[in-house]
Amino acid sequence: MRINSPLPDLPPFQRGEPMTVQIDGQAVTAYRGETVAAVLLAEGQRSFRRTLKTGRPRGLFCGIGLCYDCLVTVDGVANVRACLAPVVEGMRIDTRAEPEESQG
């Protein structure tokens, strides 16, 4: 069965307070309560890193912090799980950094 209209019992979607973060040096708008992964996906970024050995792209996989596919560098700290890290004003998110060998 296909749902063609929004469900009437759901409350309207409300986002948190807007803030500015940087993704790979570019300023973007994020909202309080979102994770780094949510901001990356909202910005159309599906690949968050590349594996060390083969260079294959990795992005959001489990979304609950059990895997290591969504690792990014946040404010200079490598190997942060994007699915678990909440955004904060002025955060610098880098998806271009090389992953640590132990997580690759």
Secondary structure as UniProt FT lines:
FT   TURN            8..9
FT   STRAND          18..23
FT   TURN            24..25
FT   STRAND          26..31
FT   TURN            32..33
FT   HELIX           36..42
FT   TURN            43..44
FT   STRAND          49..50
FT   TURN            52..54
FT   STRAND          57..58
FT   TURN            69..70
FT   STRAND          71..74
FT   TURN            75..76
FT   STRAND          77..81
FT   TURN            82..84
FT   TURN            89..90
FT   STRAND          92..94
FT   HELIX           101..103
//
